[in-house]
Amino acid sequence: MNIASYIDHTILKPTALVADIEKICAEALQYQFAAVCIPPLFVKKAVALLTGTDVKVATVIGFPFGYSAIEAKVAETVLAIIDGADELDLVINISAIKNNDWQFLAGEINAILPIVRSKQKVIKIIIESGVLTDEEIITCCDLYGAAGVDFMKTSTGYAEKGATVHAVQLMRKHLADKIHIKASGGIKTYTFAKQLIDAGATRLGCSSSIQIVNEAAQQN
């Protein structure tokens, strides 16, 4: 298994520097990661560095708490696409889940998904599984599965609990095969990364990407 091909090489800290983005992009090219995942501010820079390569540019929408207004998320989405992002990792409104307002969440995705589809971009829906019940995760799978998103993603990495094998297994069980799963948050070892892949994840959001690749090389 080529673990690098599963990884979105990620830097989303609020203090990220241009030099950090240059480093992330260079490493992504060296190791052939699937994508870089970076703050919206740096999308243009990453696109300039990665155009003509196989490495995709991903950015985040409504990050990290998801409670931005729908109109704000629409604007972020449009700007990210204009700047050249290939993939959009959207944090849904977690407060709406906790208030059982699924109509709001349906309206949110229905406002954003047509924009993404019109430009043939990829959308990953971040549900923050670590703060949700199993029932809430399953309902998310039903809603976003029916909407036809590209990926469901476990976590932002900013909640108290990140990716778990259980959450990935639960999502895989309740999603159509064509909808992929991205696990993120707290993935620091090859052993854990492989467990998540074995559970059904097809993409991993990692900041410890190089360490994971090096561990994989030692074990294989």
C-alpha positions as CSV (number, residue, x, y, z in Angstrom):
1,M,0.0,0.0,0.0
2,N,1.3,3.4,-1.0
3,I,0.3,5.3,2.1
4,A,1.4,8.7,0.6
5,S,-1.4,8.5,-2.0
6,Y,-4.0,8.6,0.8
7,I,-2.7,11.7,2.6
8,D,-3.8,15.3,2.4
9,H,-0.6,17.0,3.7
10,T,-2.1,19.6,6.1
11,I,-1.2,22.8,7.8
12,L,-4.2,24.8,9.2
13,K,-2.7,26.5,12.2
14,P,-3.7,30.2,12.4
15,T,-0.1,31.3,12.5
16,A,0.9,29.6,9.2
17,L,3.5,31.5,7.2
18,V,4.1,31.7,3.5
19,A,7.3,29.7,4.2
20,D,5.2,27.0,5.8
21,I,3.1,26.7,2.7
22,E,6.1,26.6,0.4
23,K,7.5,23.8,2.6
24,I,4.2,21.8,2.6
25,C,4.0,22.0,-1.2
26,A,7.6,21.0,-1.7
27,E,7.1,18.0,0.6
28,A,3.8,17.1,-1.1
29,L,5.7,17.0,-4.5
30,Q,8.6,15.0,-3.0
31,Y,6.4,12.3,-1.4
32,Q,3.5,12.5,-3.9
33,F,0.8,13.1,-1.4
34,A,-2.8,13.3,-2.7
35,A,-3.2,17.0,-1.8
36,V,-2.1,19.8,0.4
37,C,-4.8,21.2,2.7
38,I,-4.1,24.8,3.6
39,P,-5.8,28.0,4.8
40,P,-7.8,29.9,2.2
41,L,-5.4,32.8,2.4
42,F,-2.7,30.7,0.7
43,V,-4.7,28.9,-2.0
44,K,-3.3,31.1,-4.8
45,K,0.3,30.5,-3.6
46,A,-0.2,26.7,-3.4
47,V,-1.8,26.7,-6.9
48,A,1.1,28.6,-8.3
49,L,3.5,26.0,-6.8
50,L,1.6,22.9,-7.7
51,T,0.1,23.7,-11.2
52,G,1.0,21.0,-13.6
53,T,1.5,18.3,-10.9
54,D,-0.7,15.6,-9.6
55,V,-1.0,17.1,-6.2
56,K,-4.3,18.7,-5.5
57,V,-4.9,21.9,-3.6
58,A,-7.5,21.7,-0.8
59,T,-8.7,24.4,1.5
60,V,-11.3,24.8,4.2
61,I,-14.7,26.5,4.4
62,G,-16.3,27.6,7.6
63,F,-13.3,26.4,9.5
64,P,-12.9,25.3,12.3
65,F,-16.3,25.7,14.1
66,G,-18.8,25.6,11.2
67,Y,-21.2,28.1,12.6
68,S,-20.6,30.8,10.0
69,A,-23.7,32.0,8.2
70,I,-24.6,30.1,5.0
71,E,-24.0,33.2,3.0
72,A,-20.5,33.5,4.4
73,K,-19.7,29.9,3.5
74,V,-21.1,30.5,0.0
75,A,-18.8,33.5,-0.4
76,E,-15.8,31.5,1.0
77,T,-16.6,28.7,-1.5
78,V,-16.8,31.0,-4.5
79,L,-13.5,32.7,-3.5
80,A,-11.7,29.5,-3.0
81,I,-12.8,28.3,-6.4
82,I,-11.8,31.6,-8.0
83,D,-8.4,31.3,-6.4
84,G,-7.9,27.8,-7.9
85,A,-8.7,25.3,-5.1
86,D,-9.5,21.7,-6.4
87,E,-11.1,20.5,-3.2
88,L,-13.2,22.2,-0.5
89,D,-13.3,20.8,3.0
90,L,-16.6,22.3,4.5
91,V,-17.3,22.4,8.2
92,I,-21.1,22.0,8.5
93,N,-23.0,23.8,11.3
94,I,-22.4,21.5,14.3
95,S,-24.7,23.7,16.4
96,A,-27.5,22.9,14.0
97,I,-27.0,19.2,14.5
98,K,-27.1,19.6,18.2
99,N,-30.3,21.5,17.9
100,N,-31.7,18.8,15.6
101,D,-32.2,21.4,12.9
102,W,-31.7,19.2,9.9
103,Q,-33.7,21.5,7.7
104,F,-31.1,24.2,8.2
105,L,-28.3,21.7,7.3
106,A,-30.1,20.7,4.2
107,G,-30.4,24.3,3.2
108,E,-26.7,24.8,3.8
109,I,-25.6,22.0,1.6
110,N,-28.2,22.9,-1.1
111,A,-26.8,26.4,-1.2
112,I,-23.2,25.3,-1.6
113,L,-23.1,22.0,-3.5
114,P,-24.4,23.4,-6.8
115,I,-21.6,26.0,-6.9
116,V,-19.0,23.2,-6.3
117,R,-20.6,21.0,-8.9
118,S,-20.8,23.7,-11.5
119,K,-17.0,24.1,-11.4
120,Q,-16.3,20.3,-11.2
121,K,-14.6,20.6,-7.8
122,V,-14.5,18.1,-5.0
123,I,-16.4,18.7,-1.7
124,K,-15.6,17.0,1.6
125,I,-18.1,17.5,4.4
126,I,-16.6,17.8,7.9
127,I,-19.0,16.5,10.5
128,E,-16.8,16.6,13.7
129,S,-17.6,13.0,14.6
130,G,-15.8,13.3,18.0
131,V,-18.6,15.5,19.4
132,L,-21.5,13.6,17.8
133,T,-23.5,10.6,18.9
134,D,-23.7,7.6,16.6
135,E,-27.2,8.5,15.8
136,E,-26.2,12.0,14.7
137,I,-23.4,10.6,12.6
138,I,-25.8,8.2,10.9
139,T,-28.2,11.0,10.2
140,C,-25.4,13.0,8.7
141,C,-24.6,10.1,6.4
142,D,-28.2,9.9,5.3
143,L,-28.4,13.6,4.6
144,Y,-25.1,14.1,2.9
145,G,-25.2,10.8,1.2
146,A,-28.5,11.7,-0.4
147,A,-27.1,15.1,-1.4
148,G,-24.3,13.2,-3.3
149,V,-21.2,14.8,-1.8
150,D,-17.8,13.4,-2.7
151,F,-16.4,12.8,0.8
152,M,-17.5,12.7,4.4
153,K,-14.7,13.8,6.8
154,T,-14.5,12.9,10.4
155,S,-13.0,15.9,12.1
156,T,-11.4,19.4,11.9
157,G,-8.6,18.4,14.3
158,Y,-9.7,21.2,16.6
159,A,-12.3,19.3,18.7
160,E,-11.3,17.4,21.8
161,K,-11.5,14.2,19.9
162,G,-10.4,13.5,16.4
163,A,-10.7,10.5,14.0
164,T,-11.6,7.1,15.4
165,V,-11.8,3.7,13.8
166,H,-15.3,3.4,15.1
167,A,-16.5,6.6,13.4
168,V,-15.0,5.6,10.1
169,Q,-16.6,2.1,10.3
170,L,-19.9,3.7,11.2
171,M,-19.7,6.1,8.3
172,R,-18.7,3.4,5.8
173,K,-21.6,1.2,6.9
174,H,-24.1,4.0,6.3
175,L,-22.7,5.6,3.1
176,A,-22.9,4.4,-0.5
177,D,-19.6,3.0,-1.9
178,K,-19.2,6.0,-4.2
179,I,-19.0,8.4,-1.3
180,H,-15.5,8.4,0.1
181,I,-14.4,9.0,3.7
182,K,-11.6,11.2,4.9
183,A,-10.3,10.7,8.4
184,S,-8.5,13.5,10.1
185,G,-7.5,14.7,13.6
186,G,-4.8,13.1,15.7
187,I,-3.4,10.8,13.0
188,K,0.3,10.6,14.0
189,T,1.4,7.0,13.3
190,Y,1.4,4.6,10.4
191,T,-0.3,2.0,12.5
192,F,-3.3,4.2,13.2
193,A,-3.3,5.5,9.6
194,K,-3.5,1.9,8.4
195,Q,-6.3,1.1,10.9
196,L,-8.4,4.0,9.5
197,I,-7.8,2.9,5.9
198,D,-8.7,-0.7,6.8
199,A,-11.9,0.7,8.4
200,G,-12.9,2.4,5.1
201,A,-11.1,5.7,4.9
202,T,-9.7,6.6,1.4
203,R,-8.1,9.9,2.4
204,L,-6.3,11.0,5.6
205,G,-5.7,14.5,6.8
206,C,-2.3,14.6,8.5
207,S,0.3,17.1,9.6
208,S,2.6,14.2,10.6
209,S,2.6,12.9,7.0
210,I,6.3,12.5,6.6
211,Q,6.6,10.6,9.9
212,I,3.8,8.3,8.8
213,V,5.4,7.6,5.4
214,N,8.8,6.9,7.0
215,E,7.2,4.5,9.5
216,A,5.4,2.8,6.6
217,A,8.7,2.4,4.8
218,Q,10.3,0.7,7.8
219,Q,7.4,-1.7,8.3
220,N,6.9,-2.7,4.7
